[in-house]
């Protein structure tokens, strides 16, 4: 439990770093896109090659439905309850004329973050190796997630201080998700496939479109590098 909560806090700290990165005047967005591409590749590989098979092993009947439920729930949050959502760099001030819109997007990302913590905790319930893999995947996309929360707040007219606080909210939500699954480990049977669906949505629907916005082959190679890193780690995994 202690390791899970600590890693949840470390992953959450990447949210805060992303928020601080946004509020700085002189930041290099190219590095953020690298994290997006790398995180997309690694997260998709973890979701399809580890989280999904592990879920099928203990719940072959309900896993597909729960994965779909996780995927659809985030889609509902981001594109219905929190409209005009973009995961990467959000600077469309005309879309965020009302402050409540920024807070609704923050709510959607907070639910995101809870499932991030659930995924980390679920992985460690099943095996230390799976827990570490999921942690790496989540950590890689946390910086752009924190950046998104902060940038949406600024775009909706909130102060930079509020923008940083929004990133802190995401960090706390991640720790909460990790703590819940640690205290109630039997929930892993539902938590892991739900988190797998959320991870697939984040990788395929939130992160990859941001990667595809970058012209040239460089971002695609970084995405494949994320997949490759996972495969190398998988080869080195203990039997």
C-alpha positions as CSV (number, residue, x, y, z in Angstrom):
1,X,0.0,0.0,0.0
2,X,2.8,2.4,0.9
3,X,4.6,1.9,-2.4
4,X,1.4,2.4,-4.3
5,X,0.5,5.6,-2.6
6,X,4.1,6.9,-3.0
7,X,4.1,6.2,-6.7
8,X,0.7,7.7,-7.0
9,X,2.1,10.8,-5.4
10,X,5.1,10.8,-7.7
11,X,2.8,10.5,-10.8
12,X,0.7,13.3,-9.4
13,X,3.7,15.5,-9.0
14,X,4.2,15.3,-12.7
15,X,0.7,16.9,-13.0
16,X,2.0,19.8,-10.8
17,X,5.1,20.1,-12.9
18,X,3.0,20.3,-16.1
19,X,0.9,23.0,-14.5
20,X,4.0,25.0,-13.5
21,X,5.5,24.5,-16.9
22,X,2.4,26.1,-18.4
23,X,2.3,29.2,-16.2
24,X,6.0,30.0,-16.9
25,X,6.3,32.6,-19.7
26,X,9.2,31.0,-21.5
27,X,8.5,27.3,-21.9
28,X,9.4,24.9,-24.7
29,X,6.3,23.2,-26.0
30,X,8.4,20.8,-28.2
31,X,9.4,18.9,-25.1
32,X,5.7,18.6,-24.1
33,X,4.9,17.0,-27.4
34,X,7.7,14.5,-27.0
35,X,6.1,13.4,-23.7
36,X,2.8,13.2,-25.4
37,X,4.1,10.9,-28.1
38,X,6.2,8.8,-25.8
39,X,3.4,8.4,-23.3
40,X,0.9,7.5,-26.0
41,X,3.0,4.7,-27.3
42,X,3.9,3.3,-23.9
43,X,0.4,3.6,-22.5
44,X,-1.2,1.9,-25.5
45,X,1.2,-1.0,-25.3
46,X,0.7,-1.4,-21.5
47,X,-3.1,-1.3,-21.9
48,X,-3.3,-3.8,-24.8
49,X,-0.4,-6.1,-23.8
50,X,-0.6,-6.2,-20.0
51,X,-3.7,-4.6,-18.5
52,X,-6.1,-6.2,-20.9
53,X,-4.7,-9.8,-20.7
54,X,-4.5,-9.6,-16.9
55,X,-8.1,-8.5,-16.7
56,X,-9.2,-11.3,-19.1
57,X,-7.4,-13.8,-16.9
58,X,-9.7,-13.3,-13.9
59,X,-12.8,-12.0,-15.6
60,X,-13.1,-13.1,-19.2
61,X,-16.9,-12.5,-19.3
62,X,-17.0,-9.0,-17.9
63,X,-13.7,-7.5,-19.0
64,X,-14.7,-6.5,-22.5
65,X,-17.8,-4.7,-21.2
66,X,-15.8,-3.0,-18.4
67,X,-13.1,-1.9,-20.8
68,X,-15.8,-0.4,-23.1
69,X,-17.4,1.2,-20.1
70,X,-14.1,2.9,-19.1
71,X,-13.6,4.1,-22.6
72,X,-17.1,5.4,-23.0
73,X,-17.2,7.1,-19.6
74,X,-14.2,9.3,-20.4
75,X,-15.6,10.0,-23.8
76,X,-18.8,11.2,-22.2
77,X,-17.0,13.3,-19.7
78,X,-14.7,15.0,-22.2
79,X,-17.0,15.6,-25.1
80,X,-20.4,15.9,-23.5
81,X,-20.1,17.1,-19.9
82,X,-16.8,18.9,-20.6
83,X,-17.3,20.2,-24.2
84,X,-14.5,21.7,-26.4
85,X,-11.9,19.5,-24.7
86,X,-8.4,19.2,-26.2
87,X,-5.8,17.2,-24.3
88,X,-2.6,19.0,-25.5
89,X,-2.1,22.7,-25.7
90,X,-5.4,24.5,-25.1
91,X,-5.2,28.2,-26.1
92,X,-8.6,28.8,-27.7
93,X,-9.7,31.7,-25.5
94,X,-12.9,32.2,-27.6
95,X,-14.0,28.7,-26.6
96,X,-13.6,29.4,-22.8
97,X,-15.4,32.6,-22.3
98,X,-17.2,31.2,-19.2
99,X,-15.3,30.2,-16.1
100,X,-17.5,27.3,-15.4
101,X,-16.3,25.6,-18.6
102,X,-12.8,25.5,-17.3
103,X,-14.0,23.9,-14.1
104,X,-16.0,21.3,-16.0
105,X,-12.9,20.4,-17.9
106,X,-11.0,20.1,-14.7
107,X,-13.7,17.8,-13.4
108,X,-13.3,15.5,-16.4
109,X,-9.5,15.5,-15.9
110,X,-9.9,14.8,-12.2
111,X,-11.9,11.7,-13.0
112,X,-9.2,10.8,-15.5
113,X,-6.7,11.1,-12.7
114,X,-8.7,9.0,-10.3
115,X,-8.5,6.2,-12.8
116,X,-4.8,6.8,-13.2
117,X,-4.4,6.0,-9.5
118,X,-6.7,3.1,-9.8
119,X,-4.6,1.7,-12.6
120,X,-1.4,2.0,-10.6
121,X,-3.0,0.4,-7.5
122,X,-4.6,-2.4,-9.6
123,X,-1.3,-3.2,-11.2
124,X,0.4,-3.6,-7.8
125,X,-2.4,-5.7,-6.5
126,X,-1.8,-8.2,-9.3
127,X,2.0,-8.0,-9.5
128,X,4.8,-5.6,-8.7
129,X,6.0,-5.8,-12.3
130,X,2.6,-4.8,-13.8
131,X,2.4,-2.0,-11.2
132,X,5.7,-0.5,-12.3
133,X,4.8,-0.7,-16.0
134,X,1.5,1.0,-15.4
135,X,3.2,3.7,-13.3
136,X,5.7,4.5,-16.0
137,X,2.9,4.7,-18.6
138,X,0.9,7.1,-16.4
139,X,3.9,9.2,-15.3
140,X,4.7,9.9,-19.0
141,X,1.4,11.4,-19.8
142,X,0.9,13.3,-16.5
143,X,3.0,16.3,-17.5
144,X,0.8,17.1,-20.5
145,X,-2.3,16.4,-18.4
146,X,-1.2,18.9,-15.8
147,X,-0.3,21.4,-18.6
148,X,-3.8,20.9,-20.0
149,X,-5.6,21.6,-16.8
150,X,-3.5,24.8,-16.2
151,X,-3.9,26.0,-19.7
152,X,-7.6,25.5,-19.8
153,X,-7.9,27.5,-16.6
154,X,-5.9,30.4,-18.0
155,X,-7.9,30.2,-21.2
156,X,-11.1,30.5,-19.2
157,X,-9.9,33.7,-17.5
158,X,-8.7,32.2,-14.3
159,X,-5.4,33.3,-12.6
160,X,-2.1,31.5,-12.9
161,X,-2.4,30.6,-9.2
162,X,-5.8,28.9,-9.9
163,X,-4.1,27.2,-12.9
164,X,-1.5,25.6,-10.6
165,X,-4.1,24.7,-8.0
166,X,-6.0,22.8,-10.8
167,X,-2.9,20.7,-11.4
168,X,-2.6,20.0,-7.7
169,X,-6.2,18.8,-7.8
170,X,-5.3,16.3,-10.4
171,X,-2.3,15.1,-8.3
172,X,-4.6,14.6,-5.3
173,X,-7.1,12.7,-7.4
174,X,-4.4,10.3,-8.6
175,X,-3.3,9.6,-5.0
176,X,-6.9,9.1,-4.0
177,X,-7.4,6.5,-6.7
178,X,-4.3,4.6,-5.7
179,X,-5.3,4.7,-2.1
180,X,-8.9,3.4,-2.7
181,X,-7.7,0.4,-4.7
182,X,-5.0,-0.3,-2.0
183,X,-7.6,-0.3,0.8
184,X,-10.1,-2.3,-1.3
185,X,-7.9,-4.7,-3.4
186,X,-10.8,-6.9,-4.4
187,X,-12.0,-3.9,-6.5
188,X,-9.2,-4.7,-8.9
189,X,-11.5,-7.1,-10.8
190,X,-13.5,-4.1,-11.9
191,X,-10.9,-1.4,-11.5
192,X,-8.2,-2.8,-13.8
193,X,-10.4,-3.3,-16.9
194,X,-12.1,0.1,-16.3
195,X,-8.6,1.7,-16.1
196,X,-7.6,-0.2,-19.2
197,X,-10.5,1.4,-21.1
198,X,-9.5,4.8,-19.8
199,X,-5.9,4.2,-20.7
200,X,-6.9,3.2,-24.3
201,X,-9.0,6.4,-24.6
202,X,-6.2,8.6,-23.3
203,X,-3.7,7.1,-25.7
204,X,-5.8,6.8,-28.8
205,X,-8.2,9.7,-28.6
206,X,-6.4,12.3,-26.5
207,X,-2.7,11.8,-27.1
208,X,-2.4,10.5,-30.6
209,X,-4.3,13.3,-32.3
210,X,-1.8,15.7,-30.6
211,X,1.1,13.6,-32.0
212,X,-0.5,13.6,-35.5
213,X,-0.7,17.4,-35.5
214,X,3.1,17.6,-35.7
215,X,4.3,17.3,-39.4
216,X,7.1,14.9,-40.3
217,X,8.1,11.6,-39.0
218,X,9.8,12.6,-35.8
219,X,6.8,12.5,-33.5
220,X,5.7,9.1,-35.0
221,X,9.2,7.8,-34.2
222,X,8.9,9.0,-30.7
223,X,5.5,7.2,-30.4
224,X,7.1,4.0,-31.7
225,X,9.9,4.5,-29.2
226,X,7.3,4.5,-26.4
227,X,6.0,1.1,-27.7
228,X,9.6,-0.1,-28.1
229,X,10.5,0.8,-24.5
230,X,7.6,-1.2,-23.3
231,X,8.6,-4.2,-25.4
232,X,12.2,-4.1,-24.2
233,X,11.0,-3.9,-20.6
234,X,8.7,-6.8,-21.3
235,X,11.6,-8.9,-22.5
236,X,13.5,-8.1,-19.3
237,X,10.5,-8.9,-17.1
238,X,11.0,-11.6,-14.5
239,X,9.3,-14.9,-15.4
